Amino acid sequence: CIAYAAFRIFKRDPEAIMLVSPADHLIKQQKEFQKVMEEGFRFAGSDDVLLTLGMKPDRPETGYGYIQANTRMPVEGYKNLMKVKTFTEKPNREIAEVFLKSGDFYWNSGIFFWKASSIISSFELYLPDMYSTFEMYKDKLGTEEEENAITRIYSECLSISIDYGIMEKAENVYVICSSFGWSDLG
């Protein structure tokens, strides 16, 4: 669905910046969330980067994925923005406790910012078969033929999360480390 959105948005505006966000999150401190969103859009629009939102953990949660940030090298001009070192999917309790104590790990919120062109380039590099399929049908997006094209595309695409398919492989991944009363209700 992210590839579909990116190709559809790029066709309309090649300079567009995208926000990808799950619909089942609770945000308690909305003003702080808005500030983080503004910083995210500013950074994502500045370069060919993939940006994710990491939440400061308050407990050793085993139901969330974690992002390790390079806390020793923050990005100049931004608050709590760092290059990503690693992703870890749902660790056991012992490892989650180590992550919490280190101060370098954040919960993976599943919220992403990037230029449509940046994520499309990442699909081309890390998921070339999926990229080729969308590329083949991109002229049908936004037309009466779109529904049939998407049906064909989806039948040919690998079912893989953006985390496994791109984020864990890419070198241009950054994280905004945040704390604004977040919960993944799902």
C-alpha contacts under 8 A as a table, 3 or more apart, distances in Angstrom:
res1	aa1	res2	aa2	distance
1	C	4	Y	4.98
1	C	5	A	6.11
2	I	5	A	5.07
2	I	6	A	5.99
2	I	20	V	7.74
2	I	162	I	7.78
3	A	6	A	5.05
3	A	7	F	6.10
3	A	119	I	7.83
3	A	120	I	6.99
3	A	123	F	7.52
3	A	131	Y	7.77
3	A	134	F	7.60
4	Y	7	F	5.37
4	Y	8	R	6.06
4	Y	134	F	7.40
5	A	8	R	5.11
5	A	9	I	5.91
6	A	9	I	5.16
6	A	10	F	5.85
6	A	18	M	7.68
6	A	116	A	5.03
6	A	117	S	7.61
6	A	119	I	7.10
6	A	120	I	6.59
7	F	10	F	5.09
7	F	11	K	6.12
7	F	116	A	7.29
7	F	120	I	7.14
7	F	134	F	7.41
7	F	138	K	6.77
8	R	11	K	5.32
8	R	12	R	6.68
8	R	138	K	7.68
8	R	141	L	6.18
8	R	142	G	7.15
9	I	12	R	5.19
9	I	13	D	6.01
9	I	14	P	7.46
9	I	16	A	6.97
9	I	116	A	6.78
10	F	13	D	4.94
10	F	14	P	4.45
10	F	15	E	7.25
10	F	16	A	6.63
10	F	116	A	5.63
10	F	117	S	6.69
11	K	14	P	6.34
11	K	138	K	8.00
13	D	16	A	5.36
14	P	116	A	6.99
14	P	117	S	6.62
15	E	115	K	6.81
15	E	116	A	7.21
15	E	117	S	7.30
16	A	115	K	5.74
16	A	116	A	5.85
16	A	117	S	7.90
17	I	41	F	6.97
17	I	44	A	6.94
17	I	45	G	6.26
17	I	113	F	7.05
17	I	114	W	5.55
17	I	115	K	4.11
17	I	116	A	5.85
18	M	112	F	7.91
18	M	113	F	5.56
18	M	114	W	5.40
18	M	115	K	5.77
18	M	116	A	6.07
19	L	111	I	7.24
19	L	112	F	5.66
19	L	113	F	4.67
19	L	114	W	6.91
20	V	110	G	7.83
20	V	111	I	5.53
20	V	112	F	5.01
20	V	113	F	6.46
21	S	110	G	6.52
21	S	111	I	4.62
21	S	112	F	6.65
22	P	25	H	6.64
22	P	110	G	6.78
22	P	111	I	6.88
24	D	184	D	6.34
24	D	185	L	5.59
24	D	186	G	5.69
25	H	182	W	7.02
25	H	183	S	5.70
25	H	184	D	4.66
25	H	185	L	5.50
25	H	186	G	7.39
26	L	181	G	7.70
26	L	182	W	5.54
26	L	183	S	5.09
26	L	184	D	6.45
26	L	185	L	6.59
27	I	30	Q	6.17
27	I	33	F	7.37
27	I	180	F	6.89
27	I	181	G	5.76
27	I	182	W	4.92
27	I	183	S	6.95
28	K	180	F	6.43
28	K	181	G	4.79
28	K	182	W	6.42
29	Q	32	E	5.63
29	Q	33	F	6.26
29	Q	180	F	5.03
29	Q	181	G	5.82
30	Q	33	F	4.83
30	Q	34	Q	6.06
30	Q	180	F	7.44
31	K	34	Q	5.06
31	K	35	K	6.44
32	E	35	K	5.12
32	E	36	V	6.37
32	E	180	F	6.04
33	F	36	V	5.14
33	F	37	M	6.20
33	F	180	F	6.17
34	Q	37	M	4.98
34	Q	38	E	6.26
35	K	38	E	5.17
35	K	39	E	6.36
36	V	39	E	5.11
36	V	40	G	6.06
36	V	176	I	7.70
36	V	178	S	7.50
37	M	40	G	4.96
37	M	41	F	6.20
38	E	41	F	5.27
38	E	42	R	6.18
39	E	42	R	5.05
39	E	43	F	6.14
39	E	78	Y	7.24
40	G	43	F	5.25
40	G	44	A	5.97
40	G	51	L	7.24
40	G	113	F	6.38
40	G	176	I	7.36
41	F	44	A	5.13
41	F	45	G	5.96
41	F	113	F	6.61
41	F	114	W	7.77
42	R	45	G	5.36
42	R	46	S	6.38
43	F	46	S	5.18
43	F	47	D	7.18
44	A	47	D	6.24
44	A	48	D	7.34
44	A	49	V	6.00
44	A	50	L	6.97
44	A	51	L	6.57
44	A	113	F	5.95
44	A	114	W	4.93
44	A	115	K	6.31
45	G	48	D	7.90
45	G	114	W	7.08
45	G	115	K	6.29
48	D	114	W	7.76
48	D	115	K	7.27
48	D	118	S	5.49
48	D	172	N	7.39
49	V	114	W	6.28
49	V	115	K	7.74
49	V	118	S	6.62
49	V	172	N	5.20
49	V	173	V	6.11
49	V	174	Y	7.24
50	L	112	F	7.33
50	L	113	F	6.38
50	L	114	W	5.22
50	L	118	S	7.25
50	L	119	I	7.24
50	L	167	M	7.73
50	L	172	N	6.02
50	L	173	V	4.77
50	L	174	Y	6.25
51	L	112	F	5.56
51	L	113	F	5.05
51	L	114	W	6.21
51	L	173	V	5.75
51	L	174	Y	4.79
51	L	175	V	5.53
51	L	176	I	7.38
52	T	108	N	7.78
52	T	109	S	7.71
52	T	110	G	7.09
52	T	111	I	5.74
52	T	112	F	4.42
52	T	113	F	6.34
52	T	173	V	7.53
52	T	174	Y	6.27
52	T	175	V	4.82
52	T	176	I	6.49
53	L	108	N	6.80
53	L	109	S	5.89
53	L	110	G	7.08
53	L	111	I	5.49
53	L	112	F	6.35
53	L	175	V	5.47
53	L	176	I	5.04
53	L	177	C	6.37
53	L	178	S	7.11
54	G	66	Y	8.00
54	G	67	I	6.75
54	G	106	Y	5.06
54	G	107	W	5.33
54	G	108	N	5.13
54	G	109	S	5.78
54	G	175	V	6.05
54	G	176	I	5.87
54	G	177	C	4.81
54	G	178	S	6.00
55	M	106	Y	5.13
55	M	107	W	4.88
55	M	108	N	6.65
55	M	109	S	6.51
55	M	177	C	5.84
55	M	178	S	4.94
55	M	179	S	5.64
55	M	182	W	7.34
56	K	105	F	7.59
56	K	106	Y	5.01
56	K	107	W	6.41
56	K	177	C	6.58
56	K	178	S	5.92
56	K	179	S	5.51
57	P	60	P	7.22
57	P	61	E	7.78
57	P	100	L	6.64
57	P	105	F	7.77
57	P	106	Y	5.83
57	P	107	W	6.04
58	D	100	L	7.62
59	R	97	E	7.80
59	R	100	L	6.95
60	P	93	R	6.45
60	P	96	A	4.72
60	P	97	E	4.98
60	P	99	F	7.61
60	P	100	L	6.06
61	E	64	Y	6.21
61	E	93	R	7.19
61	E	96	A	6.32
62	T	65	G	7.75
62	T	90	K	5.20
62	T	91	P	5.49
62	T	92	N	5.70
62	T	93	R	5.91
62	T	96	A	6.43
63	G	90	K	5.43
63	G	91	P	7.84
64	Y	89	E	6.99
64	Y	90	K	5.09
64	Y	91	P	7.94
64	Y	107	W	6.23
64	Y	108	N	6.73
65	G	87	F	7.29
65	G	88	T	5.68
65	G	89	E	4.18
65	G	90	K	4.57
65	G	91	P	7.25
65	G	107	W	5.86
65	G	108	N	5.23
66	Y	87	F	5.74
66	Y	88	T	5.09
66	Y	89	E	6.24
66	Y	90	K	7.09
66	Y	105	F	6.15
66	Y	106	Y	5.42
66	Y	107	W	4.51
66	Y	108	N	5.07
67	I	84	V	6.91
67	I	85	K	7.56
67	I	86	T	5.91
67	I	87	F	4.62
67	I	88	T	6.44
67	I	105	F	5.41
67	I	106	Y	5.16
67	I	107	W	6.14
67	I	108	N	5.82
68	Q	84	V	5.96
68	Q	85	K	5.35
68	Q	86	T	5.12
68	Q	87	F	6.26
68	Q	104	D	5.47
68	Q	105	F	4.38
68	Q	106	Y	6.42
69	A	82	M	5.96
69	A	83	K	5.99
69	A	84	V	4.66
69	A	85	K	5.55
69	A	86	T	7.43
69	A	104	D	5.49
69	A	105	F	6.22
69	A	106	Y	7.55
69	A	174	Y	7.98
69	A	175	V	6.86
70	N	73	M	5.80
70	N	74	P	7.19
70	N	82	M	5.81
70	N	83	K	5.56
70	N	84	V	6.00
70	N	85	K	5.93
70	N	104	D	7.03
71	T	74	P	6.08
71	T	82	M	6.46
71	T	104	D	6.18
73	M	82	M	6.53
73	M	83	K	7.60
74	P	78	Y	7.86
74	P	80	N	6.66
74	P	81	L	5.73
74	P	82	M	4.64
74	P	83	K	7.36
75	V	78	Y	5.99
75	V	79	K	7.99
75	V	80	N	7.83
75	V	81	L	5.58
75	V	82	M	5.48
75	V	83	K	7.59
78	Y	81	L	5.83
79	K	176	I	7.79
80	N	176	I	5.65
80	N	177	C	5.27
80	N	178	S	7.26
81	L	174	Y	7.00
81	L	175	V	5.63
81	L	176	I	4.34
81	L	177	C	6.19
82	M	174	Y	5.56
82	M	175	V	5.45
82	M	176	I	6.54
82	M	177	C	7.77
83	K	172	N	7.82
83	K	173	V	6.16
83	K	174	Y	4.21
83	K	175	V	6.15
84	V	87	F	7.92
84	V	173	V	5.72
84	V	174	Y	5.02
84	V	175	V	6.06
86	T	168	E	7.12
87	F	168	E	6.26
88	T	91	P	6.79
91	P	94	E	7.96
91	P	95	I	5.85
91	P	96	A	5.80
92	N	95	I	5.55
92	N	96	A	6.15
93	R	96	A	5.00
93	R	97	E	6.15
94	E	97	E	5.21
94	E	98	V	6.51
95	I	98	V	5.05
95	I	99	F	6.21
96	A	99	F	4.98
96	A	100	L	6.17
97	E	100	L	5.08
97	E	101	K	6.27
98	V	101	K	5.21
98	V	102	S	6.18
99	F	102	S	5.27
99	F	103	G	6.85
99	F	104	D	7.06
99	F	105	F	5.54
100	L	103	G	5.90
100	L	104	D	7.88
100	L	105	F	6.63
102	S	105	F	7.00
106	Y	177	C	6.96
108	N	111	I	7.96
109	S	184	D	7.54
114	W	118	S	6.31
114	W	119	I	6.56
115	K	118	S	5.06
115	K	119	I	6.57
116	A	119	I	5.50
116	A	120	I	6.19
117	S	120	I	5.11
117	S	121	S	6.13
118	S	121	S	5.14
118	S	122	S	6.27
119	I	122	S	4.85
119	I	123	F	6.20
120	I	123	F	5.04
120	I	124	E	6.30
120	I	131	Y	7.36
121	S	124	E	4.99
121	S	125	L	6.27
122	S	125	L	5.02
122	S	126	Y	5.86
122	S	127	L	7.50
122	S	166	I	6.70
122	S	170	A	7.51
123	F	126	Y	5.35
123	F	127	L	4.79
123	F	128	P	6.08
123	F	130	M	7.03
123	F	131	Y	5.40
123	F	166	I	7.13
124	E	127	L	5.82
124	E	128	P	4.60
124	E	129	D	7.92
124	E	130	M	7.81
124	E	131	Y	5.10
124	E	132	S	7.42
125	L	128	P	5.89
126	Y	165	G	6.69
126	Y	166	I	5.94
126	Y	169	K	7.40
126	Y	170	A	7.84
127	L	130	M	5.54
127	L	131	Y	6.23
127	L	165	G	6.60
127	L	166	I	7.43
128	P	131	Y	4.89
128	P	132	S	5.99
129	D	132	S	5.14
129	D	133	T	6.27
129	D	157	C	7.59
130	M	133	T	5.18
130	M	134	F	6.37
130	M	156	E	7.93
130	M	157	C	5.61
130	M	158	L	7.06
131	Y	134	F	5.29
131	Y	135	E	5.96
132	S	135	E	4.90
132	S	136	M	6.02
133	T	136	M	5.20
133	T	137	Y	6.66
133	T	153	I	6.17
133	T	156	E	7.40
133	T	157	C	7.50
134	F	137	Y	5.28
134	F	138	K	5.71
134	F	153	I	6.61
135	E	138	K	5.17
136	M	139	D	7.80
137	Y	140	K	5.62
137	Y	141	L	7.20
137	Y	149	A	6.28
137	Y	153	I	7.67
138	K	141	L	5.42
139	D	142	G	7.99
140	K	143	T	5.53
140	K	144	E	7.62
140	K	145	E	5.54
140	K	146	E	5.21
140	K	149	A	6.58
141	L	145	E	7.23
141	L	146	E	4.79
141	L	149	A	7.55
142	G	145	E	7.92
142	G	146	E	6.03
143	T	146	E	5.41
144	E	147	E	7.29
145	E	148	N	5.66
145	E	149	A	6.20
146	E	149	A	4.98
146	E	150	I	6.06
147	E	150	I	5.23
147	E	151	T	6.25
148	N	151	T	5.10
148	N	152	R	6.34
149	A	152	R	5.18
149	A	153	I	6.06
150	I	153	I	4.87
150	I	154	Y	5.91
151	T	154	Y	5.40
151	T	155	S	6.28
152	R	155	S	5.21
152	R	156	E	6.48
153	I	156	E	5.27
153	I	157	C	6.20
154	Y	157	C	5.18
160	I	164	Y	6.72
160	I	165	G	6.07
161	S	164	Y	5.45
161	S	165	G	5.92
162	I	165	G	5.05
162	I	166	I	5.50
162	I	167	M	6.30
163	D	166	I	5.76
163	D	167	M	4.67
163	D	168	E	5.78
164	Y	167	M	6.40
164	Y	168	E	5.69
164	Y	169	K	7.59
165	G	168	E	7.12
165	G	169	K	7.28
166	I	169	K	5.36
166	I	170	A	5.91
167	M	170	A	5.47
167	M	173	V	6.80
170	A	173	V	6.30
179	S	182	W	7.21
